[in-house]
Amino acid sequence: MKLLVIGAGGYFKSFLDTIHPSQFEIVGLLDDRFPNIAEWYGYSVLGSIEDAEKITKAYDVSNLFITVGNSKIRKSIYSQLNHLNIGFPVIIDATAVVSREATLGQGTFIGKSAIINNDAKLGDFCIVNSGGIVEHGSRIGRNVNISPGAVINGQVNVGDNTMVGANSVIIQNINIGKDVVIGAGTVIIRDIPDGVIIVGNPGKIMERNLINDKNI
């Protein structure tokens, strides 16, 4: 199947390591830095994001994948493209362990040695980076970034557009709001409201997450 990728950056490098060449034929990339960037890791940058509909028709592409790590930008891109009649596949690294009883939303990426356990549910366009763990019964919203080594224990709820920092830990039965930034190494032992930045062990709210306060 032909695949068009959006985003010529670091995430694309991990994506390339994960995708199996027999699974998809990558026809090229789109990036808003076009035409200043015309090639990325051996693949042509064919245009900017606003060219998506034209390019998918020209190359007879049936699938798109967004390799943009910033959850706010990823959400914005999807909002530009959700009118297209096109698929957003789930990409899972061969080294990841994903329960047969887990549910993964469209456009989600599961990286190297990640673990998604029984009855976990992830929304659309999530990223679970290398070694990230989502335990049994947890519910992860849309556009959530789970950084390398982060551990989300059982029965945790994580709201949309939240970033879970590297090597952070969320204990069981915790509710995390939407648009939250959890700093690297943070330990979450109590519920967290929407739109805050939290760091430390135990985690303490530092400030509002102003970056995500604006509607997009």
Secondary structure, 3 states (H helix, E strand, C coil): CEEEEECCCHHHHHHHHHCCCCCCEEEEEECCCCCCCCEECCEEEEECHHHHHHHHHHCCCCEEEECCCCHHHHHHHHHHHCCCCCECCCEECCCCEECCCCEECCCCEECCCCEECCCCEECCCCEECCCCEECCCCEECCCCEECCCCEECCCCEECCCCEECCCCEECCCCEECCCCEECCCCEECCCECCCEEEECCCCEEEEECHHHCCCC
